[in-house]
Amino acid sequence: MAVGCLVLGLAGMAAYVRHARRHPHPLIDLQLLRLVTLRAGVLGGLLFRVGIGATPFLLPLMLQLGFGMTPLASGLLTFFSAVGAMFMKTLAARILRRFGFRRVLWINALLASAMLAGFGLFRIDTPHWLIIGVLLVSGCFRSLQFTSLNAITYAEVDQGRMGQASALSGMMQQFSLALGVAVGGYALQLAGAFTGEDYANAANFGWAFLTVGLISAMSAWVMFRLPHDAGAEMAGRAQDGKEVAEPKAAQRPAT
């Protein structure tokens, strides 16, 4: 059943690519991927969000089934990741203005991915304050990456194609988050088969988090290939000797 659904989905995707190339006004305009910054935001964001999409699935599962926590205790711990994300919203525009999109995107992708893979190092006797601290910092890195990705995606898009770009970006975000759950679950099952333990064994989550963390880290290569001045005007950085008054990146909502 799973293989059949996979084949059907890939066939549908290939059929749409063929359709979009021939139709003058496709629902999702794939020609937008020719824009360097949009391609980096969509494809790099796809890889990064696979790991992030797996986290809300794997982390509570590890805390509840692997560590024996109650759903309430698990939720109170994972809540601090959102606190870190909200805190970073107050700093994201300043960081982008200081360092630029390219440097922030590829370095922060590696840092956020390393933190994600590090979730697999948690053990049942790990102090709660340490878990909270890691989740708090991880939420900051994740939020900064999302804000940067959502802004750089539209850096070269003209007003007439903004709706098409938004549709393409939104579709890929939902696809990547769903794919993250599938990849995370499959990695957990494979780890269980490899170790010979039940999939809910705490040791298997380390391999699952390492897998999704490596996939997220691959997005850094896409970001590293961006031009050095990518999104400079959006970030409010100096251009031709002038400073843009207010970073526009702060005006773009993050997902």
Order of alpha helices (4+ residues) and beta strands (2+ residues): alpha-alpha-alpha-alpha-alpha-alpha-alpha-alpha-alpha-alpha-alpha
